[in-house]
Amino acid sequence: MPYRTNAPVTLREGRPIGSAVLAELRSGETFEVLELAGGNAWGIAPNLGLVGYCDAGLLERVQ
């Protein structure tokens, strides 16, 4: 499912807030969500080619 970040977003290796940081996504970047659970989104940051978790509350669905 295509989403876009509506604020800067930290992409993490795992769900816990203490997980290793993979990247910082800028506001407006595309994030392809594969799963939403417990306030977290797991998916792909296609511009970076990275898979990880981020705060689902900082994403908005692209229609």
N, C-alpha and C positions, 0 to 999 in steps of 0.2 A: 504494500500500500504506500503510495507516495505521500510524504509529509514534507513540511518545510519548518525550519527552526524559526521561532518568533522572538528569540533572544539568543545570546551566546550560550552554547551548550557544551558540557564536558562529556566526551565519549570515553567510557570506561571499559575495562576488560571484563568486569563482572558486575552483578547487581549491587553489591554492598558499596556504600559511599566511599569506603577506604580502598576500593580496588584500584589497580594501576590505571593511570590516565593514558589513553591512547592518542587523543587529540582534542583540540578545542575547536568546535564548529562555530562559525560566525552566524549572526542573525541573517536569515534568508537562505541558508544553504539547504540543499535537498538531503533528506534522510529517508531511506526506504525501510519502512517498518515491517518486520516479519512476525513479531509477537508483541502484544501489550499485556502486561500483568503487574499488579501491585504498584501502579504508579510509574513503572519502568517500561521503556520501549527497547526492544532488541532488534537490531537491523544493521543496514549497510549505509555507510557514508560513501556514496559512489564517487565523489570527487577525489577522495583519498584512497579508495579501495580497502577501507577498514570495516570490520564487523565488530560491534560492541553494543553496550547499554548506555542509555541516557534517560534523563527525566522526561517522562511523557507529557508532563504539564507544560513543557517548553516547546512543544510541537503543535503545528496546525495542519490539518488534512488538506491536501491539494485536490481540488475538485476537477 
